[in-house]
Amino acid sequence: MRQPVVLISLESPHSFWRLSSEHERALSAAFPGLKFRRATEEAVPHQLADAHVYFGWRFAPSWLFAAPHLKWIASPSAGTDHLPVAEAHSVGVALTRSYGFHGRPMAEHAMGLVLGFSRGLFTSQRVQRNRAWWKDDLAEEFFDLAGATMTIVGCGSVGRHLTQAARAFGMNVIGVRRTPPAASEGGITWVHTTAVHQAVSIADVVVNLLPATPATDRYFDHNLFSACKPRSLFLNLGRSATVDHSALLASLDTGHLRGAALDVFDPKPLPARHPLRLHPRVVLTPKSSVFCRAYMNEAVAFFADNLHRYLSGQPLNGLAEAPATRSPLVGG
């Protein structure tokens, strides 16, 4: 019997998002009964013919037709909106996302943005070349984190990491999700999505971690932004499609929101004269919230654990549900 083939395509210009030779050797040593093969993204469709497992960033729906033996598509990403979940499900191919290791860098990123606003760091950087002194401006602008409230919409595993960081600064945390735990846990006050307007109305900081689904398209609209506490801060580390950017700009222009920090936006990159680029109270980061030097180490460890489960017939972790049953308001 031929060895089962695991095809891997994990290319990136950044070393921490790229499979190394050391990772490949570790997988081969841990699974001597499997054959591991690496492929560039361009070569993937031509190497899927005998693959049983695929581990990579991207998988085009059309590639399924070239993979008669494929049983499982694994991604190191937390989200699945860029993957063919429905198509894979329709032909009996499992598709998994990864989780548990995105939370720490995203929590660090989020708190860096919060501190940039709360301590006036972004304002200082912006005006230092043109103003002699701006202490009085910051005295009006800053806000205390101790005792402030952070509401996390789409609060899953990333939200739990962010909660730990926020509580270290003395913040209170409200977690919004469609299926909240029965009791308070990890310092989070849980509320159902039906109470999201109330949850944002008392928040000094609102963090969006929603995935992109039909149910979350432009979830943050004029009504939800209007419900936000006056002079609150909005962060989007989820998906750009979950925010109506016209509504966001309107809330910023009226002063209802004190500022916004966006790690995701559409189009990518934004045009040079786009209002979000030019707005004095908007900070953009280029989808860098998951930058982490240990990223691929963690991703390979997650995959290896799931590969053991796959080979022993156990349920896979991170299994993406069919679109009709997916819970749209749970963060990764």
C-alpha positions in Angstrom: 0.0 0.0 0.0 1.3 3.4 -1.0 2.1 5.9 1.8 -0.6 8.5 2.4 0.5 11.9 1.0 0.3 15.2 2.9 0.7 18.1 0.6 1.9 21.3 2.2 1.9 24.8 0.7 2.9 27.4 3.2 4.8 30.1 1.4 5.2 33.7 2.6 7.7 36.6 2.3 7.8 36.6 6.1 9.8 33.8 7.7 7.3 33.4 10.7 4.5 32.6 8.2 6.6 30.1 6.2 7.2 26.4 6.7 10.9 25.8 7.3 13.0 22.7 6.6 13.1 22.2 10.3 9.3 22.0 10.5 9.2 19.6 7.6 11.9 17.4 9.2 10.0 17.4 12.5 6.7 16.3 10.8 8.5 13.6 8.9 10.1 12.3 12.1 6.8 12.4 14.0 4.9 10.6 11.2 7.2 8.1 9.5 4.3 6.4 7.8 3.3 9.5 5.9 4.9 11.1 2.8 5.2 14.9 3.1 5.5 16.9 0.0 5.9 20.6 -0.4 4.5 22.7 -3.3 4.4 26.3 -4.4 0.8 27.7 -4.6 1.1 27.6 -8.4 2.0 23.9 -8.4 -0.6 22.8 -5.9 -3.4 21.9 -8.5 -0.9 19.7 -10.3 0.2 17.8 -7.1 -3.2 17.1 -5.6 -3.9 13.9 -7.6 -2.6 11.5 -4.9 -2.9 13.8 -1.8 -4.9 12.7 1.1 -4.3 15.8 3.3 -3.6 19.4 2.4 -2.0 21.9 4.8 -1.8 25.5 3.4 -2.9 29.1 3.4 -5.2 28.9 0.4 -7.3 26.3 -1.3 -9.3 27.3 -4.4 -12.7 25.5 -4.9 -11.6 24.4 -8.4 -8.7 22.4 -6.8 -11.2 19.9 -5.4 -11.7 18.5 -8.9 -8.0 17.6 -9.0 -8.0 15.9 -5.7 -9.9 12.6 -5.9 -8.3 11.1 -2.7 -8.4 14.3 -0.6 -10.0 13.8 2.9 -8.9 16.9 4.8 -7.9 20.5 4.2 -6.1 22.1 7.1 -5.4 25.8 7.4 -3.2 27.7 9.9 -5.6 30.6 9.7 -8.2 31.4 12.4 -10.8 32.4 9.8 -12.3 30.3 7.0 -14.1 33.0 4.9 -11.3 32.7 2.3 -11.6 28.9 2.1 -14.1 26.7 0.3 -16.1 25.5 3.3 -19.3 24.7 1.5 -17.7 23.1 -1.5 -15.5 20.9 0.6 -18.4 19.9 2.8 -20.5 19.0 -0.3 -17.9 16.5 -1.5 -17.2 15.0 2.0 -13.8 16.7 2.6 -13.2 18.0 6.1 -11.8 21.5 6.5 -10.2 22.8 9.6 -9.1 26.2 10.9 -6.5 26.7 13.6 -6.9 28.5 16.9 -5.3 29.0 20.3 -2.1 30.8 19.1 -3.5 33.8 17.4 -4.8 35.3 20.6 -1.6 36.4 22.2 -0.2 38.6 19.4 -3.7 40.0 18.6 -4.2 40.9 22.3 -0.8 42.6 22.3 -1.7 44.5 19.1 -5.1 45.5 20.5 -3.7 46.8 23.7 -1.0 48.7 21.9 -3.7 50.5 19.9 -5.8 51.2 23.0 -2.8 52.6 24.8 -1.9 54.7 21.8 -5.3 56.4 22.1 -5.7 56.4 25.9 -2.3 58.0 26.5 -2.3 60.4 23.5 0.6 58.6 21.8 -0.8 58.8 18.3 -1.6 62.5 18.7 1.9 63.2 20.0 3.5 61.4 17.1 1.3 63.3 14.6 1.9 66.9 15.9 5.4 66.7 17.3 7.0 68.1 14.1 4.6 71.1 13.8 3.8 72.0 17.4 6.1 73.3 20.1 4.0 72.0 23.0 0.7 70.1 23.2 0.3 69.0 26.8 -3.0 70.8 27.2 -4.4 68.9 24.2 -3.5 65.6 25.8 -5.0 66.7 29.1 -8.3 66.9 27.3 -7.9 63.8 25.2 -6.5 61.0 27.4 -8.6 58.5 29.3 -7.9 56.0 32.1 -7.9 52.3 31.5 -8.4 51.4 35.1 -12.1 51.1 35.7 -12.9 51.5 32.0 -15.1 48.9 30.2 -14.1 47.0 27.1 -16.8 45.2 25.1 -15.6 42.5 22.8 -18.1 41.6 20.0 -17.4 38.1 18.7 -15.6 37.0 21.9 -14.0 33.6 21.4 -10.5 32.4 22.1 -8.9 35.6 20.9 -11.2 37.6 23.1 -10.2 35.5 26.1 -6.6 36.4 25.5 -7.5 40.1 25.1 -9.5 39.9 28.3 -6.5 38.8 30.3 -4.5 41.8 28.9 -7.3 44.3 29.4 -7.9 43.1 33.0 -4.2 43.5 33.7 -4.8 47.3 33.2 -7.8 47.2 35.5 -10.4 47.2 32.8 -13.8 45.5 33.0 -14.7 43.2 30.1 -18.0 42.3 28.5 -18.0 39.5 26.0 -20.7 39.3 23.3 -21.5 36.1 21.4 -24.4 34.1 20.1 -23.7 31.2 22.5 -22.4 32.8 25.7 -21.2 30.5 28.5 -23.8 29.8 31.2 -21.7 31.5 33.9 -19.1 34.2 34.1 -15.6 32.9 33.3 -12.1 34.4 33.1 -13.3 37.8 34.3 -15.7 38.2 31.4 -19.3 39.3 31.8 -21.1 37.4 29.0 -24.1 38.7 27.1 -26.1 37.4 24.2 -25.9 39.1 20.8 -29.5 40.3 21.3 -28.0 42.7 24.0 -25.2 44.0 21.9 -26.6 47.6 21.8 -26.6 47.7 25.6 -23.2 46.2 25.7 -21.6 48.9 23.5 -23.6 51.7 25.2 -21.5 51.3 28.4 -18.1 50.5 26.8 -15.2 52.9 26.6 -13.6 50.6 24.1 -15.4 48.4 21.6 -13.4 45.6 19.9 -14.8 43.8 16.9 -13.5 40.3 16.4 -16.4 39.0 14.2 -15.8 36.6 11.4 -17.1 37.3 7.9 -20.4 35.5 7.3 -23.7 36.6 5.7 -25.1 37.2 9.2 -22.2 39.6 10.1 -22.1 41.6 6.9 -21.9 45.3 7.9 -22.9 44.3 11.4 -21.5 47.5 12.7 -23.8 49.9 11.0 -25.3 53.4 11.7 -27.6 52.0 14.4 -24.9 50.1 16.3 -22.4 52.9 16.1 -25.1 55.3 17.3 -25.7 53.0 20.3 -22.0 53.2 21.3 -21.1 55.3 24.3 -20.2 58.9 23.4 -16.4 59.3 23.0 -15.7 55.6 22.9 -12.9 54.0 20.9 -13.6 51.4 18.2 -11.1 48.7 17.1 -11.6 46.2 14.3 -9.4 43.2 14.4 -12.0 40.9 12.9 -13.0 41.2 9.2 -13.5 44.4 7.2 -16.9 43.2 5.8 -18.4 43.3 9.3 -18.1 47.2 9.3 -20.0 49.8 7.4 -17.2 52.2 6.9 -19.4 55.1 5.8 -21.2 54.7 9.1 -17.9 54.6 11.0 -16.7 57.8 9.3 -19.9 59.5 10.1 -19.6 58.6 13.8 -16.0 59.9 13.8 -16.9 63.1 12.0 -19.6 64.0 14.5 -17.3 63.3 17.4 -19.5 60.5 18.7 -16.5 58.2 18.5 -13.2 59.5 19.8 -11.2 57.3 17.4 -10.9 54.1 15.5 -8.1 51.6 14.9 -8.5 49.2 11.9 -6.3 46.2 11.2 -8.6 45.3 8.3 -10.2 47.3 5.6 -11.5 47.1 2.0 -10.1 47.6 -0.5 -6.6 46.5 0.6 -4.6 48.6 0.3 -6.8 51.7 0.6 -6.4 54.4 -2.1 -4.0 57.2 -1.1 -6.8 59.7 -0.7 -9.3 57.4 1.0 -11.0 59.2 4.0 -9.9 56.5 6.4 -6.3 57.1 5.5 -6.6 60.9 6.0 -8.8 61.0 9.1 -6.9 62.4 12.0 -8.5 60.1 14.5 -8.0 56.8 12.6 -5.0 54.5 12.9 -4.5 51.9 10.3 -2.4 48.8 10.6 -1.8 46.5 7.6 -3.4 43.3 8.8 -0.4 42.8 11.1 -2.2 42.0 14.4 -1.2 38.3 14.1 2.5 39.0 13.5 4.3 36.6 15.8 7.8 35.1 15.6 6.5 31.8 16.9 3.5 31.6 14.6 4.6 28.7 12.4 5.9 26.7 15.3 2.5 27.0 16.9 0.7 26.3 13.6 2.7 23.2 12.9 2.1 21.9 16.5 -1.6 22.4 16.1 -1.6 20.6 12.8 0.5 17.8 14.1 -1.9 17.3 17.0 -4.8 17.2 14.5 -2.9 14.8 12.3 -2.6 12.4 15.1 -6.4 12.7 15.6 -7.0 12.2 11.9 -4.9 9.0 11.8 -6.6 7.6 14.9 -10.1 8.4 13.7 -10.8 11.0 16.4 -12.8 14.2 15.7 -10.7 17.0 14.3 -10.2 20.3 16.2 -11.2 23.4 14.4 -13.6 21.7 12.1 -15.5 24.3 10.0 -19.2 23.7 10.0 -21.4 23.7 7.0 -22.5 27.3 6.2 -26.1 26.7 7.2 -25.1 25.7 10.8 -22.2 28.0 11.4 -22.4 30.3 14.4 -21.6 33.7 13.0 -20.9 35.7 16.2 -18.1 33.7 17.8 -14.6 35.1 17.5 -11.6 32.9 16.7 
